[in-house]
Amino acid sequence: MKTDQWQADAIQQVTNLLSKNEDVCGLVLIGSYTRDDLAPDAWSDVDLTLVVRDEALGRFWPATDWLGDMGELFCTSQSSTEDYHVTRAYFVDGRRIDFVIMAEGSLAGIGEWQDNPLRYVNQCLFSRTPVLDQALRSEFPPPALKPVAPEDFERMANDFWFKGMLAVSKVAREELLVGLHLSLDMIRDCLVLGMMLRDRETGTDHHRDGTQGNPFVGALEETRQPYTALGILDSIEQSAIAFDGLAADWNLNWQEARGPLLSWIEHARRSLGGISG
């Protein structure tokens, strides 16, 4: 098991704690520590799949008090699918442990799950249920990257342009609080489109480092402007240019669309007494 010291200690601690809990059917280590082609470091988290008795699920999800035995909890992030739940936990000392939590009974249909955390390389830390044992012996097809539907991309683009027009109107009225909020959200949209492009290029949405994503960040350097009325307008303009470029990479039939927004920006600059670009 390749781990930094804190991860080795955490895995042992969690195993000792949960193996004594009769509501827990099994614990499986997943993620980078089970793979030979990855080199975990001090910043790596620990990924665990936790299988619990059906009737005990509520004591582990969405409850988080049980995590207190592992250290002082700082903050958590939780999400769910139709098949399992996820709790990501940061402790005050910076350790992060992610739990995929599922009920024992749900494992009977694991072969039909769209996203199956046990299909990856894993290591069983303990099991006391044949249902989990069977699932770990099974071979599952690799997950396919879910394609982005054309209508979803079109909706994303439409929302981006609407956001830009509204942001300009807010800034022209010197409502900088809302205008800045919207302009930062436009930068976020560009980042999301960059992530979509990276996922499509690599065939996966799991990325260990930023090697293939950092160039997208560099391309957004010009969106970093002063938080003044004219600065926010400049940021909106640069975001529009960046989005058009990314959209053209996403869809070869994309037609440059930023013209009306740039005209609206010029109108706002004149109304504010700024220098037109």
Residue frames as qw, qx, qy, qz and C-alpha x, y, z in Angstrom:
[[0.000, 0.889, 0.458, 0.000, 0.00, 0.00, 0.00],
 [0.451, 0.254, 0.002, 0.856, 1.63, 3.26, -1.17],
 [0.245, -0.884, -0.377, -0.126, 0.82, 6.05, 1.24],
 [0.103, 0.602, -0.364, 0.703, 2.19, 9.10, 2.90],
 [0.202, 0.009, -0.839, 0.505, 2.32, 8.52, 6.65],
 [0.373, 0.076, 0.375, -0.846, -0.90, 10.32, 7.52],
 [0.707, 0.126, -0.359, -0.596, -2.88, 8.31, 4.97],
 [0.533, 0.084, -0.836, 0.098, -1.50, 5.01, 6.29],
 [0.014, -0.045, -0.706, 0.707, -2.45, 6.02, 9.83],
 [0.501, 0.117, 0.093, -0.852, -5.90, 7.20, 8.73],
 [0.681, 0.100, -0.601, -0.405, -6.67, 4.00, 6.84],
 [0.416, -0.004, -0.852, 0.317, -5.68, 1.92, 9.84],
 [0.138, 0.068, 0.515, -0.843, -7.64, 4.13, 12.24],
 [0.606, 0.108, -0.125, -0.778, -10.83, 4.06, 10.15],
 [0.640, 0.074, -0.742, -0.187, -10.54, 0.29, 9.66],
 [0.246, -0.025, -0.815, 0.524, -10.15, -0.29, 13.40],
 [0.291, 0.106, 0.355, -0.882, -13.08, 1.96, 14.26],
 [0.652, 0.162, -0.207, -0.711, -15.57, 0.73, 11.67],
 [0.522, 0.112, -0.841, -0.090, -14.72, -2.96, 11.95],
 [0.071, -0.094, -0.809, 0.576, -16.02, -2.81, 15.53],
 [0.436, 0.200, 0.161, -0.862, -19.35, -1.33, 14.40],
 [0.400, 0.181, 0.899, -0.003, -21.91, -4.08, 13.76],
 [0.472, 0.727, 0.293, -0.404, -23.87, -1.73, 11.49],
 [0.223, 0.730, -0.504, -0.404, -20.97, -1.75, 9.04],
 [0.958, 0.180, 0.202, -0.091, -20.85, -4.65, 6.56],
 [0.825, 0.118, 0.200, 0.516, -17.58, -3.80, 4.89],
 [0.063, -0.910, 0.145, 0.384, -14.95, -1.23, 4.03],
 [0.808, 0.329, 0.290, 0.392, -13.08, -1.02, 0.73],
 [0.262, -0.650, 0.214, 0.680, -10.11, 1.18, -0.14],
 [0.622, 0.638, 0.384, 0.243, -10.41, 2.76, -3.59],
 [0.065, 0.989, -0.088, -0.096, -8.58, 5.54, -5.37],
 [0.408, 0.784, -0.461, 0.085, -4.90, 6.25, -5.99],
 [0.365, -0.583, 0.696, -0.208, -3.55, 4.08, -3.16],
 [0.831, 0.056, 0.542, -0.111, -4.69, 0.92, -4.90],
 [0.734, 0.678, 0.030, 0.024, -3.00, 1.72, -8.22],
 [0.784, -0.238, 0.204, 0.536, 0.59, 1.06, -9.22],
 [0.483, 0.481, 0.293, 0.670, 0.67, 3.81, -11.85],
 [0.138, -0.883, -0.108, -0.435, 0.07, 6.67, -9.41],
 [0.521, 0.075, -0.506, 0.684, 2.29, 8.21, -6.77],
 [0.366, -0.836, -0.394, -0.113, 0.23, 9.56, -3.84],
 [0.356, 0.346, -0.333, 0.802, 1.65, 12.48, -1.91],
 [0.123, -0.221, -0.632, 0.733, 0.84, 14.43, 1.26],
 [0.335, 0.161, -0.007, -0.928, -1.95, 16.27, -0.57],
 [0.403, -0.091, -0.812, -0.412, -3.73, 13.09, -1.63],
 [0.635, -0.277, 0.254, -0.675, -6.99, 12.19, 0.08],
 [0.158, -0.072, 0.981, -0.086, -8.15, 8.75, 1.19],
 [0.599, 0.036, -0.315, -0.735, -11.07, 7.24, -0.74],
 [0.151, -0.038, 0.951, -0.268, -13.17, 4.56, 0.94],
 [0.546, -0.214, -0.517, -0.623, -16.35, 2.69, 0.07],
 [0.204, -0.112, 0.752, -0.616, -18.46, 1.99, 3.13],
 [0.500, -0.227, -0.697, -0.460, -21.22, -0.65, 3.05],
 [0.224, -0.141, 0.624, -0.735, -23.73, -0.54, 5.91],
 [0.132, 0.355, 0.916, -0.135, -26.82, -2.46, 6.98],
 [0.012, -0.529, -0.558, -0.639, -29.93, -1.26, 5.19],
 [0.401, -0.787, -0.464, -0.067, -31.66, -0.26, 8.41],
 [0.557, -0.586, -0.090, 0.582, -28.58, 1.65, 9.61],
 [0.489, 0.464, 0.277, 0.685, -28.05, 3.85, 6.55],
 [0.130, -0.902, -0.208, -0.354, -29.54, 6.89, 8.28],
 [0.650, -0.716, 0.046, 0.250, -26.84, 6.73, 10.94],
 [0.618, -0.210, 0.362, 0.665, -24.18, 7.23, 8.28],
 [0.118, 0.148, 0.437, 0.879, -26.00, 9.41, 5.75],
 [0.380, 0.770, -0.096, 0.503, -26.63, 12.30, 5.88],
 [0.639, -0.767, 0.026, 0.057, -25.41, 12.12, 9.49],
 [0.545, 0.640, -0.385, 0.380, -21.78, 13.12, 10.01],
 [0.507, -0.741, 0.319, -0.304, -21.41, 12.79, 13.78],
 [0.977, -0.126, 0.135, 0.105, -19.85, 9.34, 13.36],
 [0.652, 0.590, -0.163, 0.447, -16.86, 11.00, 11.71],
 [0.274, -0.870, 0.244, -0.331, -15.99, 12.66, 15.01],
 [0.886, -0.388, 0.237, 0.093, -14.25, 9.50, 16.20],
 [0.818, 0.321, 0.124, 0.461, -11.68, 10.02, 13.44],
 [0.417, -0.024, -0.067, 0.906, -10.67, 13.51, 14.52],
 [0.094, 0.604, 0.336, -0.716, -12.02, 17.03, 14.84],
 [0.440, 0.544, 0.620, 0.354, -14.20, 17.67, 11.81],
 [0.135, -0.313, 0.060, 0.938, -13.79, 21.01, 10.01],
 [0.512, 0.409, -0.044, -0.754, -16.18, 20.86, 7.04],
 [0.512, 0.113, 0.845, 0.107, -17.91, 18.42, 4.71],
 [0.414, 0.301, -0.371, -0.775, -19.37, 18.16, 1.21],
 [0.484, 0.121, 0.846, -0.190, -22.20, 15.72, 0.49],
 [0.467, 0.304, -0.420, -0.716, -23.85, 14.45, -2.67],
 [0.647, 0.069, 0.716, -0.253, -25.98, 11.52, -3.82],
 [0.293, 0.150, -0.717, -0.615, -26.78, 9.36, -6.80],
 [0.795, -0.151, -0.206, -0.550, -29.67, 6.94, -7.16],
 [0.877, 0.027, -0.476, 0.062, -27.39, 4.16, -5.92],
 [0.691, -0.246, -0.380, 0.563, -25.10, 5.57, -3.25],
 [0.174, -0.978, -0.096, -0.058, -24.14, 8.64, -1.23],
 [0.665, 0.311, -0.231, 0.639, -20.87, 10.52, -0.82],
 [0.393, -0.916, -0.056, 0.057, -19.50, 12.38, 2.18],
 [0.630, 0.443, -0.227, 0.596, -16.21, 14.22, 1.74],
 [0.557, -0.809, -0.171, 0.073, -14.71, 15.27, 5.04],
 [0.412, 0.588, -0.357, 0.598, -11.92, 17.68, 5.89],
 [0.673, -0.579, -0.360, 0.286, -10.54, 17.52, 9.41],
 [0.147, -0.984, 0.035, 0.091, -8.96, 20.51, 11.15],
 [0.543, -0.549, 0.484, 0.411, -5.45, 19.12, 10.56],
 [0.285, 0.587, -0.471, -0.594, -6.00, 19.13, 6.77],
 [0.235, -0.027, 0.961, 0.144, -6.69, 15.40, 6.33],
 [0.609, 0.206, -0.126, -0.755, -9.39, 14.62, 3.80],
 [0.230, 0.014, 0.973, 0.001, -11.24, 11.32, 3.79],
 [0.529, 0.123, -0.286, -0.789, -13.96, 10.64, 1.22],
 [0.369, 0.055, 0.899, -0.232, -16.60, 7.99, 1.89],
 [0.483, -0.015, -0.563, -0.671, -18.84, 6.41, -0.74],
 [0.331, -0.039, 0.764, -0.553, -21.67, 5.10, 1.41],
 [0.552, 0.009, -0.569, -0.610, -24.12, 2.45, 0.27],
 [0.744, -0.214, 0.394, -0.496, -26.68, 0.12, 1.80],
 [0.367, -0.226, 0.896, 0.105, -25.95, -3.61, 1.69],
 [0.590, 0.447, 0.649, -0.178, -29.21, -4.36, -0.14],
 [0.414, 0.819, -0.080, -0.391, -28.41, -1.96, -2.97],
 [0.184, -0.546, 0.747, 0.332, -25.38, -4.05, -3.99],
 [0.636, 0.242, 0.733, -0.019, -27.67, -6.62, -5.60],
 [0.554, 0.771, 0.313, 0.018, -28.11, -4.26, -8.56],
 [0.325, -0.734, 0.282, 0.526, -24.55, -2.93, -8.75],
 [0.515, 0.051, 0.659, 0.545, -24.01, -4.32, -12.23],
 [0.241, 0.736, 0.548, 0.316, -26.60, -1.88, -13.56],
 [0.252, -0.825, -0.140, 0.485, -25.19, 1.22, -11.90],
 [0.500, 0.846, 0.026, 0.183, -24.16, 3.99, -14.26],
 [0.191, 0.737, -0.508, 0.402, -21.22, 4.95, -12.04],
 [0.920, -0.322, -0.222, -0.012, -19.86, 2.07, -9.99],
 [0.151, -0.867, 0.450, -0.154, -17.10, 2.95, -7.48],
 [0.747, -0.341, 0.571, 0.010, -16.13, -0.72, -7.15],
 [0.847, 0.519, 0.099, 0.062, -15.33, -1.13, -10.85],
 [0.265, 0.838, -0.430, 0.204, -11.95, 0.47, -10.28],
 [0.599, 0.186, -0.677, 0.386, -8.91, -1.13, -8.67],
 [0.532, -0.664, 0.093, -0.518, -9.70, -1.60, -5.00],
 [0.357, 0.210, -0.830, 0.373, -8.55, -3.29, -1.81],
 [0.652, -0.558, -0.399, -0.323, -10.98, -4.83, 0.64],
 [0.012, -0.529, 0.583, -0.617, -10.08, -3.77, 4.19],
 [0.200, 0.030, 0.914, -0.351, -12.77, -6.00, 5.70],
 [0.537, -0.068, -0.426, -0.725, -16.07, -7.58, 4.69],
 [0.232, 0.021, 0.900, -0.370, -18.71, -9.54, 6.54],
 [0.650, 0.442, 0.319, -0.530, -21.31, -9.83, 3.82],
 [0.605, 0.089, 0.701, 0.367, -21.30, -12.19, 0.81],
 [0.415, 0.843, 0.342, 0.001, -23.02, -9.52, -1.28],
 [0.017, -0.929, 0.311, 0.199, -19.96, -7.30, -1.06],
 [0.543, -0.356, 0.707, 0.279, -17.63, -10.27, -1.58],
 [0.620, 0.447, 0.616, 0.191, -19.46, -11.12, -4.79],
 [0.275, 0.954, 0.098, -0.063, -19.36, -7.53, -6.01],
 [0.230, -0.808, 0.485, 0.245, -15.60, -7.39, -5.46],
 [0.579, -0.111, 0.757, 0.281, -15.11, -10.59, -7.46],
 [0.565, 0.677, 0.472, -0.011, -17.16, -9.31, -10.37],
 [0.378, -0.087, 0.352, 0.852, -15.80, -7.57, -13.44],
 [0.256, 0.802, 0.415, -0.346, -17.56, -4.43, -14.57],
 [0.572, 0.572, 0.271, 0.522, -17.17, -2.62, -17.88],
 [0.351, -0.140, -0.125, 0.917, -15.21, 0.65, -17.73],
 [0.155, 0.744, 0.458, -0.462, -17.39, 3.74, -17.35],
 [0.421, 0.493, 0.420, 0.635, -18.13, 5.72, -20.47],
 [0.117, -0.217, -0.152, 0.957, -17.77, 9.48, -20.32],
 [0.261, 0.689, 0.648, -0.195, -21.28, 10.88, -20.50],
 [0.337, 0.302, 0.357, 0.817, -21.49, 13.10, -23.60],
 [0.085, 0.433, 0.281, -0.853, -22.77, 16.65, -23.37],
 [0.410, 0.604, 0.676, 0.101, -25.97, 16.90, -25.38],
 [0.293, 0.340, 0.285, 0.847, -26.00, 19.66, -28.06],
 [0.266, -0.772, -0.375, -0.439, -29.02, 21.26, -26.42],
 [0.646, -0.662, -0.202, 0.321, -27.20, 21.42, -23.09],
 [0.530, -0.099, 0.142, 0.830, -24.27, 23.21, -24.71],
 [0.055, 0.547, 0.398, 0.734, -26.63, 25.60, -26.50],
 [0.465, -0.801, -0.358, -0.118, -28.33, 26.34, -23.19],
 [0.661, -0.459, -0.071, 0.589, -24.98, 26.98, -21.55],
 [0.375, 0.160, 0.263, 0.874, -23.99, 29.41, -24.32],
 [0.157, -0.699, -0.429, -0.549, -27.32, 31.23, -24.21],
 [0.580, -0.751, -0.283, 0.142, -27.06, 31.61, -20.43],
 [0.611, -0.223, 0.039, 0.759, -23.51, 32.95, -20.80],
 [0.188, 0.360, 0.307, 0.861, -24.55, 35.69, -23.22],
 [0.363, -0.764, -0.411, -0.340, -27.59, 36.62, -21.14],
 [0.667, -0.580, -0.206, 0.419, -25.38, 36.82, -18.05],
 [0.491, -0.011, 0.140, 0.860, -23.01, 39.11, -19.94],
 [0.025, -0.571, -0.373, -0.731, -25.71, 41.49, -21.14],
 [0.529, -0.765, -0.349, -0.114, -27.20, 41.69, -17.65],
 [0.680, -0.390, -0.118, 0.609, -23.79, 42.26, -16.08],
 [0.322, 0.242, 0.200, 0.893, -23.12, 45.19, -18.42],
 [0.261, -0.703, -0.382, -0.540, -26.47, 46.76, -17.54],
 [0.661, -0.670, -0.282, 0.185, -25.70, 46.44, -13.83],
 [0.604, -0.203, 0.012, 0.771, -22.26, 48.00, -14.21],
 [0.150, 0.471, 0.314, 0.811, -23.64, 50.85, -16.34],
 [0.439, -0.761, -0.271, -0.393, -25.91, 51.66, -13.41],
 [0.106, 0.585, -0.605, 0.530, -22.87, 51.38, -11.14],
 [0.871, -0.335, 0.163, -0.321, -24.33, 48.32, -9.40],
 [0.304, 0.623, -0.720, 0.030, -20.85, 46.86, -9.08],
 [0.491, -0.273, 0.758, -0.332, -21.70, 44.22, -6.51],
 [0.811, 0.312, 0.437, -0.231, -24.05, 42.33, -8.84],
 [0.590, 0.753, -0.255, -0.143, -22.06, 43.22, -11.94],
 [0.020, 0.618, -0.781, 0.084, -18.87, 41.77, -10.49],
 [0.638, -0.071, 0.715, -0.276, -20.71, 38.67, -9.31],
 [0.804, 0.511, 0.221, -0.207, -22.02, 38.05, -12.83],
 [0.432, 0.778, -0.453, -0.054, -18.66, 38.77, -14.47],
 [0.235, -0.481, 0.832, -0.145, -16.90, 36.28, -12.19],
 [0.749, 0.165, 0.587, -0.260, -19.59, 33.74, -13.03],
 [0.695, 0.685, -0.121, -0.185, -18.78, 34.27, -16.72],
 [0.123, 0.660, -0.740, 0.052, -15.14, 33.40, -16.01],
 [0.542, -0.153, 0.782, -0.268, -16.40, 30.29, -14.23],
 [0.810, 0.454, 0.239, -0.285, -18.42, 29.36, -17.34],
 [0.491, 0.724, -0.479, -0.073, -15.23, 29.58, -19.41],
 [0.172, -0.473, 0.841, -0.198, -13.51, 27.30, -16.92],
 [0.729, 0.119, 0.589, -0.328, -16.39, 24.81, -17.09],
 [0.761, 0.615, -0.061, -0.197, -16.14, 24.78, -20.88],
 [0.210, 0.690, -0.690, 0.059, -12.39, 24.23, -20.53],
 [0.452, -0.244, 0.814, -0.270, -13.06, 21.25, -18.27],
 [0.812, 0.375, 0.319, -0.314, -15.54, 19.88, -20.79],
 [0.589, 0.711, -0.370, -0.102, -12.92, 20.12, -23.52],
 [0.045, -0.559, 0.811, -0.168, -10.29, 18.42, -21.38],
 [0.658, -0.028, 0.677, -0.328, -12.67, 15.61, -20.44],
 [0.812, 0.519, 0.100, -0.249, -13.59, 15.02, -24.06],
 [0.411, 0.730, -0.545, -0.012, -9.96, 15.00, -25.14],
 [0.061, -0.443, 0.857, -0.255, -8.84, 12.59, -22.42],
 [0.602, -0.138, -0.713, -0.332, -12.01, 10.46, -22.31],
 [0.532, -0.397, -0.675, 0.320, -12.39, 10.84, -18.54],
 [0.192, -0.844, -0.061, -0.496, -13.49, 13.36, -15.94],
 [0.782, -0.594, 0.014, 0.189, -10.97, 12.07, -13.38],
 [0.525, 0.696, -0.227, 0.434, -7.75, 14.08, -13.43],
 [0.759, -0.418, -0.281, 0.412, -4.95, 13.79, -10.90],
 [0.379, -0.437, 0.024, 0.816, -3.06, 16.96, -11.85],
 [0.305, 0.808, 0.206, -0.460, -3.50, 20.06, -13.96],
 [0.425, -0.246, 0.594, 0.637, -1.11, 19.19, -16.76],
 [0.193, 0.347, 0.725, 0.563, -3.82, 19.18, -19.42],
 [0.084, -0.822, -0.561, -0.036, -6.02, 21.81, -17.82],
 [0.383, -0.610, -0.095, 0.688, -3.66, 24.60, -16.79],
 [0.253, 0.079, 0.435, 0.861, -3.38, 26.10, -20.31],
 [0.116, -0.699, -0.608, -0.360, -7.09, 26.95, -20.12],
 [0.406, -0.783, -0.286, 0.374, -6.38, 28.99, -17.00],
 [0.419, -0.301, 0.235, 0.824, -3.55, 30.83, -18.72],
 [0.144, 0.396, 0.597, 0.683, -5.87, 31.73, -21.58],
 [0.248, -0.816, -0.499, -0.153, -8.11, 33.59, -19.11],
 [0.507, -0.241, -0.220, 0.798, -5.35, 35.86, -17.79],
 [0.063, 0.250, 0.214, 0.942, -6.82, 38.88, -19.61],
 [0.421, -0.641, -0.535, -0.355, -10.09, 38.55, -17.67],
 [0.567, -0.492, -0.401, 0.525, -8.23, 39.62, -14.52],
 [0.155, 0.603, 0.143, 0.769, -9.06, 43.30, -14.26],
 [0.025, 0.081, -0.497, 0.864, -9.49, 45.91, -11.48],
 [0.076, -0.548, -0.826, 0.109, -12.78, 45.81, -9.61],
 [0.105, 0.384, 0.073, -0.914, -13.92, 49.14, -10.98],
 [0.641, 0.547, 0.316, -0.436, -16.80, 49.81, -13.36],
 [0.515, 0.704, -0.397, -0.285, -14.51, 50.00, -16.39],
 [0.072, -0.444, 0.893, -0.029, -12.39, 47.12, -15.12],
 [0.563, 0.159, 0.757, -0.291, -15.43, 44.86, -14.79],
 [0.664, 0.650, 0.055, -0.367, -16.51, 45.80, -18.32],
 [0.270, 0.659, -0.682, -0.165, -13.03, 44.88, -19.56],
 [0.313, -0.202, 0.913, -0.166, -13.31, 41.53, -17.77],
 [0.677, 0.409, 0.489, -0.368, -16.69, 40.83, -19.37],
 [0.546, 0.723, -0.280, -0.316, -15.24, 41.64, -22.80],
 [0.100, 0.536, -0.837, -0.037, -12.28, 39.30, -22.31],
 [0.496, 0.021, 0.819, -0.286, -14.56, 36.55, -21.03],
 [0.700, 0.559, 0.201, -0.396, -16.69, 36.90, -24.15],
 [0.420, 0.687, -0.557, -0.202, -13.62, 36.59, -26.38],
 [0.139, -0.356, 0.915, -0.132, -12.42, 33.56, -24.43],
 [0.627, 0.205, 0.648, -0.381, -15.82, 31.86, -24.50],
 [0.677, 0.629, -0.101, -0.368, -16.12, 32.31, -28.26],
 [0.276, 0.606, -0.742, -0.078, -12.72, 30.68, -28.72],
 [0.296, -0.164, 0.903, -0.264, -13.49, 27.76, -26.44],
 [0.685, 0.376, 0.420, -0.462, -16.90, 27.28, -28.04],
 [0.590, 0.639, -0.377, -0.318, -15.26, 27.09, -31.47],
 [0.086, 0.412, -0.905, 0.065, -13.03, 24.30, -30.15],
 [0.464, 0.077, 0.776, -0.420, -16.06, 22.51, -28.74],
 [0.615, 0.562, 0.534, -0.144, -18.22, 22.82, -31.85],
 [0.435, -0.085, 0.489, 0.751, -16.53, 23.16, -35.24],
 [0.112, 0.605, 0.600, 0.511, -19.72, 24.75, -36.60],
 [0.267, -0.713, -0.395, 0.515, -19.72, 27.48, -33.95],
 [0.297, 0.701, 0.232, 0.605, -20.30, 30.99, -35.27],
 [0.301, 0.014, -0.365, 0.881, -18.68, 33.85, -33.37],
 [0.238, -0.697, -0.648, -0.195, -21.45, 35.31, -31.22],
 [0.425, -0.459, -0.381, 0.681, -19.94, 38.04, -29.05],
 [0.208, 0.361, 0.280, 0.865, -20.73, 41.01, -31.32],
 [0.328, -0.735, -0.363, -0.470, -23.92, 42.24, -29.62],
 [0.685, -0.626, -0.247, 0.278, -22.35, 41.91, -26.16],
 [0.557, -0.094, 0.045, 0.824, -19.25, 43.88, -27.19],
 [0.024, 0.533, 0.318, 0.784, -21.46, 46.63, -28.64],
 [0.532, -0.745, -0.358, -0.186, -23.39, 46.74, -25.37],
 [0.699, -0.407, -0.144, 0.571, -20.10, 47.05, -23.47],
 [0.356, 0.208, 0.167, 0.896, -19.04, 50.01, -25.65],
 [0.250, -0.690, -0.366, -0.572, -22.37, 51.68, -24.98],
 [0.670, -0.676, -0.279, 0.130, -21.84, 51.24, -21.24],
 [0.627, -0.151, -0.032, 0.763, -18.30, 52.62, -21.41],
 [0.125, 0.438, 0.234, 0.859, -19.55, 55.76, -23.13],
 [0.448, -0.729, -0.360, -0.372, -22.32, 56.21, -20.59],
 [0.728, -0.581, -0.170, 0.323, -19.76, 55.97, -17.80],
 [0.060, 0.972, -0.212, -0.076, -17.47, 58.48, -19.48],
 [0.723, -0.369, 0.498, 0.306, -14.82, 55.83, -20.12],
 [0.134, 0.584, -0.574, -0.558, -12.57, 55.52, -23.11],
 [0.903, 0.286, 0.107, -0.302, -14.02, 53.31, -25.81],
 [0.603, -0.312, 0.652, 0.337, -11.85, 50.42, -26.96]]
